[in-house]
């Protein structure tokens, strides 16, 4: 039945029936937590470190590359925000895909994203451990990863407000750091800093021009920029446990544009204006370090190490949270082992434990099987975020029309230029897939991710058939699973 309230209850507001849970998720995240999670979610290690490879490949045109990929990400977040504000759920896009397409789609989108987050937790732990081991030579990296895992396991096993507090301060530190970098860079560009001459357009147009490596270099930079935006989706997962889910999602999505423009596109513009794009330090130690070093800032390396460490630890914390909530949501809809859905004191503790252990297993594999199994894992997650974005776009195309017919008052966030905007975004994603096929490195990632996705689709369809689901797309079929009503609001067809 359509809702009659303009502020719909969250999809987690009722506890799942049966043994999958003994109580509901709480709403312990305050608006300040959600706002800072949204703000800090776009500032990750990919920006501080990964962007260097993009600059080295594309040169000054990396500004355009980040602008193009940033526009795509804004469109995806707008679509996701529209669906999440209308139906907040800890399963986010997995829930929307199940409602729109069918249980197999929710299964595929959810478990592929869970896999991505868990592997990412391991990668971030390794990166953080390498920094700390550099400060304390002789200490084993795996021990530091284990320590970080224990700390964030503790924060995520406790009340959700603890996770919110950690992320609030992590995000605040990241925002302060990036803001200081931008201010310092702008002062240098305008020649205000002592002993610093304004560079003008020298670094943008000289040494090969704006496109020093042609379109091939630009394409490599574009692909690097697309995958630097990961992490924005977590805010729609966290919104389901906030005090005001609908308002929180709406605010986060509406401010996404300026956050992306300032932090990503603004950073790239400042860096390539100040630092020659072919400076070896840009790719070797990161563009932000290269900028500080260029400006003569003492201890630039240590400053960047601290900032990157904060970004990595923040990402670990957020990804453990996101993975556990996604797993819990899948189980509540009958898409996984029921033991992972048990909730204690408002926290899915088994899901937190399972996600953390899997992430640490990925770390161990990086030591045990660094030449075969671990690279295989990395390739499999290479394009998962694109697969998720496709599910988001297709779901929004279907659900928008249904929501306009059944509950138009819940559309507090609307996708721009629907349906043309969504179709254009889908075409852009298809274009990115084609570009990935052209590059040897990304081709391997695409093929590995494709194999993972096909396997999950096959398993999801098999489960759906065995459970007797009709695949109507509203997630309310006979096989929707124990407690499915907790995540899938009933709607008229």
Buried (B, 14 or more C-beta within 10 A) or exposed (E): EEBEEEEBBBBBBBBBEEEBBEEBBBBBBBEEBBBBBBBBBBBBBBBBBBBBBBBBBBBBBBBBBBBBBBBBBBBBBBBBBBBBBBBBBBBBBBBBBBBBBBBBBBBBBBBBBBBBBBBBBBBBBBBBBBBBBEEEEEEEBBEBBBBBBEBBBEBBBBBBBBBBBBBBBBBBBBBEBBEEBBEBBBBBBEEEBEEBEEBEEEBBEBEBEBBBBEEEBBBBBBBBBBBBBBBBBBBBBBBBBBEBBBBBBBBBBBEBBEBBBBBBBBBBBBBBBBBBBBBEBBBEBBBBBBBBBBBEEEEBBEBBBBBBBBBBBBBBBBBBBBBBBBBBBBBBBBBBEBEBBBBEEBBBBBBBBBBBEBBBBBBBBBEEEEEEEBBEBBBBBBBBBBBBBBBBBBBBBBBBEBBEEBBEBBBBBBBBEBEEBBEBBBEBBEEBBEBBEEBEEBEBBBBBBBEBBEBBBEBBBEBBEEBEBEBEBBBBBEBBBBBBBBBBBEBEE
